[in-house]
Amino acid sequence: MVKPVKHIPAGKFKATCLRLLDEVAADRQEYVVTKRGKPVARLVPLPEKPVKNVPPPELRGSVLRFDRPNDPIFEPMDEWPGDADP
């Protein structure tokens, strides 16, 4: 059963924000925040299913090997260019 959307003025939302967040999470209640009677924002519960952490399609295949992620990227240097005395 879908619960009807409740409307709440912005001032009341500001005063009861934390309680409303708990209510949205627990009861899956949706709110529309209004300012001077006009809707300005919607407070909705997050999906119950966890969202898969999938990389964007543009990155697919861009990493060819990743065998040892903790190894340094570059060879260590004996001296750093910024360490020389002027």
N, C-alpha and C positions, 0 to 999 in steps of 0.2 A: 504494500500500500504506500502510495506516495503522499507525503505530508504536504499540506498547502504551504506556500511561501508566505512567511510573515514579513511585514514591513515595520521598520523601526527608524525613528528620527535619528539623525546623526548625533545630536546631543545626548540622547538616551543611550545610543550605541557606545559613545565615548565613556559614559559613566559605568556601563555594565559589560564592557568588552571582554574581560577575562571570563566572566560567567557565561557569556554567549558562546565563546570559543569552546568551552567545556560542553555546552548543550549541543552545539553543532557536531562535535566529535562523538558524543554519547548517543544522542537521539537521531542523528542524521538530519537535523532540522536545517532548513535553508532560510536565510534572511536577505532582504533587500534593504539597504541603508538609503534613507531619503534625506534630502536637504531642501527645506522649504516645499515639501510635498513631491519633489521630483526625484526619481531613482538616480543614485550616483555610484552605487557599488553593490556587489552581491557577495554574500558570505556563504560558501557552500562547503560541504564535507569533502575531504579527499577520497579518491577511490579506495575501496577496501582491499582490492588486489594490489600487491606490490608491483610497481612499475619496473619492467626489465631495464637493466642498465646496458643499453645497446649503443655502441658508438654510431655517430652519423655515417651515412653511406659514403660520404666523401672520403672518410678515413679508412674504409675497408681496404685491406691489402697494403696499406702504407708502411706497416712494420713487418719487415721480412723475417727478422730473427730477434729474439729477446731472451737469450739463454741465461745471461747472468746480469740481472738488473742492478745489482749493488756494486758492480765493478766501475772504476772511474771511466769517464768518457774519453779523457785525454791522458797521455803519458805524463807522469809527474815531472816537474821542471826543477832543476837545482836552484835556479835563481829566477825570480819574477822580474819582469821589466820595470815595475814600479819600485822595486827595492833598491835600485842603484842610487848612490849618493849624488846629488847635483853638483 
